[in-house]
Each structure stands twice: as structure tokens, then as C-alpha cells.
């Protein structure tokens, strides 16, 4: 398969040009280009440059604002609200982040609800600024109704990712970012693009039969990870980042899309916890105690979440990123 190698700066420039020439404002084009370049850099290809195809399609279908300026509200002592105005979530998050961090430092725990945002991005990127600030972070968002609840056969939940982050001294943070479905929808779409079957257990066809055909599963229903356990987490995400914050469930998001095929529209909930407010004088022991736990995990051969991402980051910083020529051409043709 023919491939193209891009430095990170070339990848960002390509993304930025595609976004600007399609009408995204400078601030949205910059935030989205940085995000998809970071996904590719970190080896998270399902949230990398490939996403530009769906991002531009969503704009062309009129399902995302190209230039909305977010409004940030100081809602309560420990709650920030950000109204993204129908744009992608990233600019709203960047603008609300300083207030979220200062509230977490003041109260020990704070929440940010981003409302009316279109969402495509990997949540680990939202957690890293929190762990960089020494905070513990959590984020979740529903998507479109693509995933059947455990025991069912019809799509109801989104892929509903959950991310959690813990800061570390002098080391990359401990961050996991996982869909509560067996795989992200993007993974299935990438298998379809590559003409490959998907692993068993990822989904069922529209008759409810297990299938490894990516198109049949995209038309049928995806499955949750870990059966009823993933299903319970998926429902939790629907509730926390839907009704709790006054935003859409995945079923409501899909209904709002009216078959256009745009990216999911709704809310994201982010929590930030400040260990120094929990621990007072004992603060900082928490980092050493966490290291004891991580070392015990690694002694048994376990890999910490994020390790692969950070080693891929180091490699990409030196060597750039490699994508298929067909993807490069499809992206370039969007300009
Ligand atoms: O790939 O799971 C996914 C996804 C969620 C929202 C947009 N894409």
C-alpha cells in the first residue's frame, strides 16, 4: 500500500488549510487542526487526520457551525457552563478551561458542562491540560445512537467514551480514554475503508446476528465492551452528559441529525479534582502512593494506559506520521 510521510508541521498545515478553505474561522480551524494532528501523532488514527473527512462533511451538511464563539458562564461555585453554539467542542473547552481549573483549586472539585457542541475528538486531549495542572480529571460524552444495550439488538447508546487522568511527577500522566462500545465507530469505519473484516464481538447486523462485516455492523448495531458492564457505563454517560447537564442523549442527537450523517451533537461533562484540597498537609504523598500502585501493575507485565500513546508521540516528533496515499489524496481534495 502506498503511503505518504508528513512532518507534524506539514500535517497541521494540511489540516488547517482544509478547514480554512471550507469556511472554518481561524480559531476553530486552528483548534481542530491541532487536535487531529495530535491524534495522528499519538497513534490514535481513529481520531487523527482521517477525521477531517467527517468534519468537513458535517460542515457541508449544515450540521456544525464554522465560526460560533463560545459563551462561558460562571454557573455555581464549582460549576462552569460553556455554550459552544453548535460548533465543535474544542474552542469552548479551551476557553472554559482556566475557570474550571481555578474553581477546582478553590473548591477541590469542579465540573464543566459544555453544551450544544458537535463532538468528534478523543477525550484524552481534554484530560491532559488537567493532569498538566496537577489535577485528577474525568470526561465523558454521548454520541449518536449506534450501540445496542446489553441484551438488546437495536441502537440506543452512543459509543460514549470515558476518560480519566492522574498526574505523575516527571512522567507522562496516567490517562485512559475508552469507548464504552467494544470499539470506536471510527475503528469500524477505518476497517471498511481498508476493506478488512472487524473482530467478532464488535457488532451485529440489522437482523441482530453477530457480524464481522463493517458495513453490516454500521447499518446494524455496535456492541458494548464487557456485555452488561459496558452497557451500564454507557447508560451512565448518557445520564451524566445528557439530562444532568441539560443536553441530548445519543438517541436525541441522532434524531436531530435527521439522517444527514453529521457528527454527534450534544454535551460533554468534564470533572477536575484537586488532590491538595482533599489532602491538605498530606498533599504530594498521593503521587508517590500512585507510583507504588503503577509499579506493582508493571511488575506483573501490565502496560499502563497511555504508554503506547506517549511512545508513539516521541516517535512521531522525530519521524513524522505516515498515512496512506489514498487518505492523503482524499484529504487534499477537500481544499
Ligand atoms: O468513532 O466512536 C467514534 C465517534 C464518536 C463520535 C464521533 N465518532
Boltz pocket constraint, residues with backbone or C-beta under 6 A from the ligand:
constraints:
  - pocket:
      binder: B
      contacts: [[A, 46], [A, 119], [A, 120], [A, 121], [A, 142], [A, 143], [A, 144], [A, 159], [A, 179], [A, 183], [A, 184], [A, 185], [A, 186], [A, 187], [A, 263], [A, 264]]
      max_distance: 6.0
